[in-house]
Amino acid sequence: MVQRINREASLQAFINAMEKDGCVIIEGFTTLEALANAQEEVQPYLDASISASGSTVGALNGGTATCTRLIGRSKTAREKFFSDPLYQELAEHFIDIESTTWYGDEPQVNKSHPLISISITMDSRPGCKAQRLHRDDKNHHARHTKTDKYTQGRDMLIGLFVPGCDTFTANGATRIVPGSHLWGDEKPDFGPNGDKGVVDAELKKTDAFIMLGSLYHGAGHYSLPSGSRTVHIFFMCSGVHRQEEIPFLSYSIEEVKTYSQLVRDRLGWKQSEPNLGWVDLMSPEYLLA
């Protein structure tokens, strides 16, 4: 089972759940109004992605419409979902990097904050097949050692899933393997039917799902004859890793100037201490001044 915790609970309650299971469901994460606004903002892009592919069958994963560059295309997704303090605090806890370097005999403590790795809305429709179970930190060539106890610094990726509708088995709720974030890199044993230890992360509207990049998971099969399942998805990576989506090439400086300081920093408009990601030997935020 996936632990379900009301967002009014303590930060430590969410940390404990994620260390144990690699994931957690947040009850009461957002509002129906915010979900409606986000849907209105992404719908033209979802429609365009289907139109460009010719049919839902030709879209991503055999039946999934998409809105990429979500941070720039939906103000609601950017400011209400991605910028949510609970998600940001969990990201800081799990994938911040802090180290001490020496300049002669003087120590300097440096911190590298998370960067947004990808932001995308996925809208699964009839014909969408189940994904094979996988870890999302594969893109960063992460290596894992089997352990019985979680240690901070083990992960480099943390994801947030905000559903635009109730999600359940029939409409392809994400299949997850709680506890698999503690596994090593050996071939996983999912049993003869491929479902050993697998549960569906069923969500209600206004819930959200947060998972570590080392958790085995995969979108489920959309078996209904009609309708769709919309999910707004964000992943942040450690600040010293390359982002999956390269938003700094797609958002203009004038556009970025309208974003909050938090979003600017997460996009990479602030260098990672001590000297990673500069322009003209300065933190790139000076370009926004």
N, C-alpha and C positions, 0 to 999 in steps of 0.2 A: 504493500500500500504506500501511497504518497502522503506525506504529512500535510494536512491542511491547517494553516495558521492564520488567524485574523490579523490584518495589517496593524491593528492597535497593540499587538503584542510587542515585547521587547526585541531589540535588535539581536540580542544574544539567543533568543528562541529560534530565530531564523538561521543564525550561524550554526547552532547545534544541529538543526534538522539537515542543513546542507552538508555539514561534516559527516553526518551519519549516513545519509542517503544519496548525496550528490545533487539534490533537488528539493524543491518545496513549492507548494501551492499557496498563494497569498489570497485570502478571501477579502473582498471589499477593496481591491487594489484601485479601481477607478469608478467612474460614474457612467450611467447610460447616456447622458448628454455628451460626454467626451467621446464615447464610442461612436455615437451618431455623427458627430463632427468629423472624426477621423475617417469614417466610411465615406462621407461626402467628399473629402479631400482626395482620397486615393482612388475612388471609383473610376474617374476618367482614365487613369493610368492602367488599371486592371482591364478595362474595356479595350484600351489600345493594345495591350499585350496579347489579348485574344485575337483581335483583328489582325495584328501583324503576323500571327502564327497561322491564321486561316481557320482555326477551329480550336476547341478546348483540347482535342486529342493531340494537337501539335504543340501545345504550350508546355511549359516546364513540367517535367515529371509526368508526362502523359495526361495532363488535365489540370494544371495549376496556373492560374493567371497571376501575374506579379506586378508589383510597383517597387522598382528599385529606387535608390537615392531617396529613401523614405524621409530621412532627416530634413532634406531640402524641400520635399513635396507636401509634407503634412505638418503644419505648425502644431496641431494637436498632438500628433505622435512624438514630435520633437520635445515640446515643452511639458506635456502632461504625462506621457509614458516613459520615454527615455530619461528625462530629467527628474523623474520621481526620486525623492530623497532616499527611500528605502533601497531601491535598486542601486543607486550610486554608493550608498554606505556599504552594501554587501560587496560591490565591485572593489571599493577601496580596501576592504578587509581581505578579500581573497586573492586579488591579483596586483595590488600595489607592490612595488619592489623598493626596499630600503636597504642601503648599504653604506658602509663607512670606508672612505678612501683616505690615504695619507699624503700630505704635501710636506715632505721632510718629516718633522716630528709633530706636525699638527694634524689632528683628525678632522674630517669633514663628513657630515652625514648627508647623504643625498637620497631623494625620493623620486621614483618614476611613477607617475599616475597613469591610470588606464586610458586607452584610446578606443574610440568606437571603431570596431572592425567591420561591421556590416549592419545596415538597416534596410529592411525589406518587408513588404506586405505580401503574403501568399494567400491565394484564394483557391482552395481545392474544390474541384467540381466532379461530376460523374465521369468515370473513366480514369481517375487518378489512382494509381497503384500504390501499394505500401512500399516504403523505402526499406532497404536492407538496414539492419541495426548497425550503427557506426558511432564513432566519436568525432565531434566537430573540431577538436584540436589537431586532427590529422593534417590540416592545412599548414599548421605551424611545426609539423614533424615532431610533435611532443613525444617524449618517452616516459613510460610509467613503470614503476616498481611496485609489485604487489605488497600490500600492507594491511594490517588490521586496524590501524589508527590513523586518522587524517592528520597531516601536518601542514601548517600554513606555508604557502609558497609552492605547493605541489602543482597548482593549476596556473594557466596563463590565459584562460578564456572563461567568460561568464555570460550566459544568455538570458534574455527576458522575452517571454511569449505572452502577448496580450490578445485574447480572442475577441473577435467582433460578434460572436454568437456562442451559444452553448456548444461545447465540443464533447463528443461521445464516440463510442466504438464505430457506429454505423457511418458517421461522417468523417472518420479518419483521425480521431484524437491521437495525439503523439504517443507512440509506444515507448516505454522506458524500462530500464533495468535498475531499480534502486540498489545502491551499494556498489555498482559496477565501476564507479569512479576510484575505487580502492584496488581494482584489479591491475595486474601487470600487462605486458604486451604479448603474452602468449595467446594462442588461438582461443577465443572464448567458447565456452560450452553452453549453448542455448538449447540443448536437448534434441531428440530426433525430430521434433516438430517445429523447432526453431522458436519456441515460446517459453522456454524454461526461465522463470524469474521475471518474465515480461508482464507489465501492467499498463493499462491505459491511463494517461493523465487527463482525466475527464474534468472539464472546466465549465463553470457557469459564466454567463456574461457578468462583467465587472471583476472576475477573478484574474489572476495572472500566474504564470509558471516561471520559476527561475531555476536554472540548472548550470552546473559546471561543465566546461568543455570536455572533460574526461569521462562523462557519463554516456554509456551506450543508449542510443535512442533511435527512433525513426518514425516519420509520419505514417499514419495508418492508411488502410485502404478505404477510399470513399465508395461505399456500396449502395448509397441511395440513388434513385433514378433521377432526382432533380435537386435543385438548391445548390448551396456552396458552403464552404467553411473558411472564413476569413481570419487570419492571424497576423498580427503585427509583430515582427521579430527584430530583436536587436542583440548584437554580441559585442562585448568589449574585450580587447586583448591587453596584455601588459604593454606598458609604454615603450618597451624596447623591441617589440616585435612588429613585423610588417602587417598592415591591415589587409583584410580580405578584399574589401571594396575600397577604392582609393578616392574618397570624396573630395580631397583637396584639389583634384583635377576637374571636378564637375560643379563646384560651387564658386561663384565669383566673389571677389573681395567685397564688393558692395552688398552682396547678399549676406555674407558672413557677418558683416558689421551689424546686421539686424538681429543676430542670434544672441542668446544669453552668454555670459562669460563662461558658464559651465560647458555649454555645447561647443563654444569656440575651443576651449581647452581640450575637450574630448576628441575633437576633429583633428587636433595636432597643431593648432595655432599657438602653442606654448611649448617651448623645448623641454625635454626630459632632462632633469639634473644628472650630471653636471653640464654636459656639453653635447647632447644628442638632439638633432633636429633644428639646427639654427639656419638663419639666412643672414649673410653679411656679418657673420660672427655675433649675431644678436638673436634673441628669441623672436620668432616670426610675428608675434603679436604686435610688434612695432609697425608692421605694414598696415594694421587696422587703425592706427592712431590718426 
